[in-house]
Amino acid sequence: MAERVAGSGRGDGPGGWLGGLRVGESRREGRLEIVPLLQDGNGGPPGVLLTSQAIEAGVLEIVERGSGVVQELVAWNKGERPVAILEGDTLVGCKQNRVVAHSVIVAPGTSLGVPVGCMERGRWSHETSHFAAGSMKMAPEVRRRTARDVKVSAQTGGRRQLDQSRLWSDVDAE
């Protein structure tokens, strides 16, 4: 039986579209349990866009934070649908290519910091003014270690970030 997810209804901002979500019936496979989030179909925005879809449609802009911060970018959703930027997505351009360290959802009409890691040791110069979605995803084992880094940093009271030195070693090994 589906239950409603807390939210403020269908108004503007993140609470608006979140209010139209409900939790679907969960399914279990071994130790893994999947719980779907479903959106009411009464005229709301149709689904969530992924990073590459949103960039291609021109509704998601990802840029350096200020003059550049290695482990955080800024994503601006100019569209009417939420955008999911998923852990492991690669972003190409600006001062250095990055990999998303922790999944985020950018609500319509908002901007949000995106935790990332640098995939290019040594480059710190602008190639483009905005990021494009990379065609590759992070290798599964590298992704597992990165997810563990992010979890540990959050649990110890820090920001959600990965171990940059470890990531460079993993990229070199791959």
BELRA-V514653 format. One line per field, one symbol per residue. ss: DSSP state (H for helix, E for strand, C for the rest). phi: phi as a letter, one per 40 degrees, with the letter a starting at -180 (. if undefined). burial: I if it has 16 or more other C-alpha atoms within 10 Angstrom, else O. A space follows every 50 residues. Layout:
BEGIN
ss->???
phi->???
burial->???
END
This chain:
BEGIN
ss->CCEECCCCCCCCCHHHHHCCEEECCCEEECCEEECCEEECCCCCCCCCEE HHHHHHCCCEEEEECCCCCCCEEEEEECCCCCEEECCCEEEEECCCCEEE CCCEEECCCCEEEEEEEECCCCCCCCCCCCEEEEEEECCHHHHHHHHHHH HHHHHCCCCCCCCHHHHHHHHHHC
phi->.cbccdabgcccgccccccccbccccbbbgccbbbcbbbdccgcccgbcc dccccccgbbbbbccfchbdbabbbbcccbbcbcbcdgcbbbhfcacbbc cacbbbcdgbbacbcbbcbbchcaacbacbcbcccbbcddccccccccdc ccccccgcccaccccccccccccc
burial->OOOOOOOOOIOOOIOIIIIIIIOIOOOOOOOOOOOOIIIOOOOOIOOIII IIOIIOOOIIIIIIOOOIOIIIIIIIIIIIIIIIIIIIIIIIIIIIIIII IIIIIIIIIOIIIIIIIIIOOOOOOOOOOIIIIIOOOIOOOIIOIIIOII IIIOOOOOOIIIIIOOIIOIOOOO
END
